[in-house]
Amino acid sequence: MKNDKEFFNILDECLERILTGGETIEQCLASYPEHAAELEPLLQTALDAKETLEIAPRPEFKERARYQIFTELRDIEERKQRRFALFGWQPRWATATIAVLVLLMASGGTVAASGNSMPDQPLYPVKLTTERVRLALTPSTLGKAEYYAELVDRRVNEIVSMADKGKLKHMEKTTERLNNQLMAMTVLVGPAEGAPSVLTAPPAVPEAVPAPSEPVREAPAVLVAPEEPKPGVMMAPPPTRAGEPQKGKPEITIAPVKPVPEKAPVLAPAPAAIPKPEVEAGDGEEEDEEEILDKRARLRIILVENAKKHPEVLRAALLRAPESAKPALRRALEASNIEYEKLLQFLLEEEDKD
Amino acid sequence: MQDEESLVQRAKEHDEAALTQLYEENFDKIYRYTVLKIGDRTEAEDMTQQVFLKAFKSISGYRSKGRPFSSWLFRIAHNQVVDYWRKKSKRATVPLEETLVGSSSNPSSEAERKMDIESLVAATRRLTDMQREVISLRFAGGLSVVEVAKAMGKSEGAIKALQHSAIVSLRKIMATG
């Protein structure tokens, strides 16, 4: 037994000297001539095994794997921070609790403070939650459309702010939100399949609007946004080109990359200043007809103003943005051009009818 | 060890440079270990990536207990290998010579090496679990006997004995084919 132990030690010592010390088998055998016959084949086998295993992964794989691992780690860290920012916990069932809290604190500090927060700030999730709650609690389609117009305005400002700070990830996400909210707004304002627009029809309870008791979701899910992303919205400009009149439709001069025409504001009676959209009471009582007409007119004004302002703001941001921020800005610009073009086209048609 | 401790400490605080260093120092070792255990170089690459992803995701909970960081990685790799074989046993088996096809910029040396790795992998499959683990950690993972002992929770003497018996068996298997 003692001899065995001694031999195991000698074998291991020789292995260390050969495998990591760079010595040869002969050098090691010379140190233990009495064990040479037994040691030699074992050392040779071990050396063969070691040499056979001198393999490495493909360098490009190793590099790609590293990139993927670190990207995933960063994503996890970001998600953690976001969750932490939003109370540190947020199981799904807590959404309802948050909604109640948000309502209770509606005039309170946190919600108020979150109002001006930007996507890279800790209170931003509170801002988004507040928006979702308010949307869910706005019963009328007209009210929702007005609120979407306000949200779109916010998203544009946030995208510009993030572009100026060079925060690409936040830009991407906000652009996605902008796109969803623009589409939701278009669906509400434009004529839905077989249904009249909120700008022309009496604001009856809309089919697309969920009851307040429905779970609060991301804006596009709450409304009747298309199930699949519209390929043209994010990827390509609309088929209609600037200056090309469409058959059977009134010619408009709004192009994806051109400012909104100056004649646009005449679409609706112009009040002295653009009033800020207000949330309707939502008590289910019928509103005064005059009030409804006022709201429609106000929504028209807001849409026309935004259709002019947003592309301008985004184009200005595009000019000063770093190269890395430009693709997301272009997407935001494209989305706003496409959706506003649809809206303005619709408004022009409505005006013709009037 | 002190250096590794501070490196791991920084990695636990999500220091990307420290994580990168741990990645670079250990990736090839873990890869070789998994190749020897599963005999498939492409699968071994993916598995090695998973090992690091798992390790880095849960690094904040890592406690060294006097063991090298790599022994923790080998433990994760070992568990991955066990899972791999469990899943594999439920699927159709693939001949060893097919699974050992890897990628290389030098096809001729790759062909020569393929045969070597192939027979080595086949031979180690005929060892006992303990012997195979010692050979894998020692020759593929590059751990010393002391480190293997810590990783496997055994004495140095026991590992030296296992190392000896494993090499003797390996020689016999390789000689007889």
Interface residues (C-beta under 8 A of the other chain):
Chain A: D4 K5 F7 F8 N9 L11 D12 L15 E16 L19 T20 P41 L42 T45 A46 D48 A49 K50 T52 L53 I55 A56 P57 R58 F61 K62 A65 R66 Q68 I69 F70 E72 L73 I76 E77
Chain B: H14 E16 L19 T20 Y23 F27 D28 Y31 R32 V35 L36 R41 A44 E45 T48 Q49 F52 L53 F56 K57 G102 S103 R113 D116 I117 L120 I135 F139 A140 S144 V145 G157 K160 A161 Q163 H164 I167 V168 L170 R171 M174
